[in-house]
């Protein structure tokens, strides 16, 4: 990522003050104080299967890990509806909102993501 790209100036938070309006436009989710760090949830714009980081954002709702599959979580889809980049919004729409329960594996129920 180039040091002048918009992503260079955004930090992750599990309770961000901004979201994505489209592929490049960042919009505020709430009022942002002067000097406050501009944050987004990486789930809004990242789907890389190799993304797997410990999260240290410190928010009360911190997930503890950031992965490329976080956009698939229903709670995040509901919280950030309209604030994902376009291709993720389309993937969410294509998947629908119903979680399909699959056969148990090793005694646990697996759900499609």
GICOR-V924336 format. One record per helix or strand. SS is the DSSP state (hx for helix, st for strand). FROM is the first residue (numbers start at 0). TO is the last residue. If there is no record, write none. Layout:
SS:FROM:TO + SS:FROM:TO
This chain:
hx:5:8 + st:10:11 + st:17:19 + st:25:27 + st:38:39 + hx:41:43 + st:51:53 + st:64:66 + hx:69:71 + hx:73:78 + hx:85:94 + st:100:104 + st:107:110
